Amino acid sequence: MPNNLNVLLIFTDQHTQSVLGCYGNRVVKTPNLDALAEESVLFRNAVVAQPVCTPARASLLTGTYGHTHGCVKNNMVLTTEVPTAAEILAPIGYRCGYIGKWHIGNEILPQRGFGEFWRSTEDNYMSNVARADNRLFSTYHHWLRARGFEPESKEPWGYFTRMEAARLPEEAGKPAYTAYEAKRFFESLDERPFFLAVNFLEPHPPYFSPWDDMYSADEVGLPENFEVDEEQKAGWSKRHEAFWRFYYERGHNCRTSDVDDVLGMRRRYYGLTSLADKYIGKILEALAQSEHRDDTVVVFTSDHGDMLGAHQMVDKGMMFEEAIKVPLLLRHPDGSFAGSECDAMVNNVDVLPTLLDLVDAPVPDSVQGRSILPALCGNPGAVPDFAVVEWNGLLQNMHARDPRFAEVLNAHVRCVVTKRWKLILSPGDRSELYDLENDPFERRNVFDRPENKPVVSELYANLRRWQEETQDDLVVPDPLASVE
């Protein structure tokens, strides 16, 4: 039976691990998350199942990998064959709520166990046909309209674009709205335990906010791996990079190889991070005021990271550290693990089984992640010493808009990462191996060095074992077959 602990899951969108004060960044101001970290266990090696929004979100909420839950690219609908956290907890008595971007189904209508409290912020995924019914707008859209704001488009299906919302006064922005609705959720609680998932779009593009000028270019600087050797990259990396350069020059007016453009984007990203931190603080304050602080597990993480100019790349989708590594904090209400760190290899599919373990809830057979709790209680062998990150082809339909990116459509990748090594394999393409201990910025592909054959062999064996355990049927040839 559940122990009646509540769960508050807060996650940002596209938030790389390194842009947080508690992870050692001395520039960004994140006082509320830093304070949460002091009361939590901080995970140093948390990665995501697939570094793009829809697949990563589906993995976080179901504890399964993309090749299992089926959301292998953006803008897909999560299969009903695997339950979400809410579909597991609601039947055993939990009141479940969701606030923010969903991105694994219909954004507007309550679903997947979160029917009691559903607050949506994103309108850009809905079709114009659906817009003919004025009810099919986000709750954020209606909240803005009630406060006198009007979208620029006056068509019957006109909505507040992300760029419009980012330029609204701070008190009308998505972070403020998200915190407002979280407070309303806490005010409406009854005797039942609760599970509330809160997602902030920030610091996701459009990389604009009222806090654009909070940081200077000199403060944020360029990443240490802005300049890289093109010959070190695999063909998949180069093709993906070409796509992002095309996309950002066209859609976001950001030339990813231009120093000023990248510095400007980084400045605004830091501002977005601090803005989100402010309103995360307001949610934690509202939790405390609800008198449930002492019986609520709090988790903070992100769906994936952002390249932020590393390797002259922006956005997600790569297997580099900036894209796959995310912050992960876990606070237990009894103070267990407060101020501690965990360097175990953790995947975001492990978050759900860990939460279910903490509240003594049943774990469905569909869950492929593993609870981290035993590792925190003195049994480090309870979790593998490696994690697997996958890429399952198409990012979204953007790739199909230009024939130059046709060969990216069917590219598949499997990445095996440990505390020291990272092996990136793409069938039919050049393999990559990085020594994260001696080359933390992944500037030197050392796959072809003969002395690294044993490392490659061990990592590949781990991958094959993982594929068998998770029923991943992607054919990944033995990389040593191509090494002389």
Rosetta blueprint (number, residue, H / E / L):
1 M L
2 P L
3 N L
4 N L
5 L L
6 N E
7 V E
8 L E
9 L E
10 I E
11 F E
12 T E
13 D L
14 Q L
15 H L
16 T L
17 Q L
18 S L
19 V L
20 L L
21 G H
22 C H
23 Y H
24 G L
25 N L
26 R L
27 V L
28 V L
29 K L
30 T L
31 P H
32 N H
33 L H
34 D H
35 A H
36 L H
37 A H
38 E H
39 E L
40 S L
41 V E
42 L E
43 F E
44 R E
45 N E
46 A E
47 V E
48 V L
49 A L
50 Q L
51 P L
52 V L
53 C H
54 T H
55 P H
56 A H
57 R H
58 A H
59 S H
60 L H
61 L H
62 T H
63 G L
64 T L
65 Y L
66 G H
67 H H
68 T H
69 H H
70 G L
71 C L
72 V L
73 K L
74 N L
75 N L
76 M L
77 V L
78 L L
79 T L
80 T L
81 E L
82 V L
83 P L
84 T L
85 A H
86 A H
87 E H
88 I H
89 L H
90 A H
91 P H
92 I H
93 G L
94 Y L
95 R E
96 C E
97 G E
98 Y E
99 I E
100 G L
101 K L
102 W L
103 H L
104 I L
105 G L
106 N L
107 E L
108 I L
109 L L
110 P L
111 Q L
112 R L
113 G L
114 F L
115 G L
116 E L
117 F E
118 W E
119 R E
120 S L
121 T L
122 E L
123 D L
124 N L
125 Y L
126 M L
127 S L
128 N H
129 V H
130 A H
131 R H
132 A L
133 D L
134 N L
135 R L
136 L L
137 F L
138 S L
139 T H
140 Y H
141 H H
142 H H
143 W H
144 L H
145 R H
146 A H
147 R L
148 G L
149 F L
150 E L
151 P L
152 E L
153 S L
154 K L
155 E L
156 P L
157 W L
158 G L
159 Y L
160 F L
161 T L
162 R H
163 M H
164 E H
165 A H
166 A H
167 R L
168 L L
169 P L
170 E H
171 E H
172 A H
173 G L
174 K H
175 P H
176 A H
177 Y H
178 T H
179 A H
180 Y H
181 E H
182 A H
183 K H
184 R H
185 F H
186 F H
187 E H
188 S L
189 L L
190 D L
191 E L
192 R L
193 P L
194 F E
195 F E
196 L E
197 A E
198 V E
199 N E
200 F L
201 L L
202 E L
203 P L
204 H L
205 P L
206 P L
207 Y L
208 F L
209 S L
210 P L
211 W L
212 D L
213 D L
214 M L
215 Y L
216 S L
217 A H
218 D H
219 E H
220 V H
221 G L
222 L L
223 P L
224 E L
225 N L
226 F L
227 E L
228 V L
229 D L
230 E H
231 E H
232 Q H
233 K L
234 A L
235 G H
236 W H
237 S H
238 K H
239 R H
240 H H
241 E H
242 A H
243 F H
244 W H
245 R H
246 F H
247 Y H
248 Y H
249 E H
250 R H
251 G H
252 H L
253 N L
254 C L
255 R L
256 T L
257 S L
258 D L
259 V H
260 D H
261 D H
262 V H
263 L H
264 G H
265 M H
266 R H
267 R H
268 R H
269 Y H
270 Y H
271 G H
272 L H
273 T H
274 S H
275 L H
276 A H
277 D H
278 K H
279 Y H
280 I H
281 G H
282 K H
283 I H
284 L H
285 E H
286 A H
287 L H
288 A H
289 Q H
290 S L
291 E L
292 H L
293 R H
294 D H
295 D H
296 T E
297 V E
298 V E
299 V E
300 F E
301 T E
302 S E
303 D L
304 H L
305 G L
306 D L
307 M L
308 L L
309 G L
310 A H
311 H H
312 Q H
313 M L
314 V L
315 D L
316 K L
317 G L
318 M L
319 M L
320 F L
321 E H
322 E H
323 A H
324 I H
325 K E
326 V L
327 P L
328 L E
329 L E
330 L E
331 R E
332 H L
333 P L
334 D L
335 G L
336 S L
337 F L
338 A L
339 G L
340 S E
341 E E
342 C E
343 D E
344 A E
345 M E
346 V E
347 N E
348 N H
349 V H
350 D H
351 V H
352 L H
353 P H
354 T H
355 L H
356 L H
357 D H
358 L H
359 V L
360 D L
361 A L
362 P L
363 V L
364 P L
365 D L
366 S L
367 V L
368 Q L
369 G L
370 R L
371 S L
372 I L
373 L H
374 P H
375 A H
376 L H
377 C L
378 G L
379 N L
380 P H
381 G H
382 A H
383 V L
384 P L
385 D L
386 F L
387 A E
388 V E
389 V E
390 E E
391 W E
392 N E
393 G L
394 L L
395 L L
396 Q L
397 N H
398 M H
399 H H
400 A H
401 R H
402 D L
403 P H
404 R H
405 F H
406 A H
407 E H
408 V H
409 L L
410 N L
411 A L
412 H E
413 V E
414 R E
415 C E
416 V E
417 V E
418 T L
419 K L
420 R L
421 W E
422 K E
423 L E
424 I E
425 L E
426 S L
427 P L
428 G L
429 D L
430 R L
431 S L
432 E E
433 L E
434 Y E
435 D E
436 L L
437 E L
438 N L
439 D L
440 P L
441 F L
442 E L
443 R L
444 R L
445 N L
446 V L
447 F L
448 D L
449 R L
450 P H
451 E H
452 N H
453 K H
454 P H
455 V H
456 V H
457 S H
458 E H
459 L H
460 Y H
461 A H
462 N H
463 L H
464 R H
465 R H
466 W H
467 Q H
468 E H
469 E H
470 T H
471 Q L
472 D L
473 D L
474 L L
475 V L
476 V L
477 P L
478 D L
479 P H
480 L H
481 A H
482 S H
483 V L
484 E L
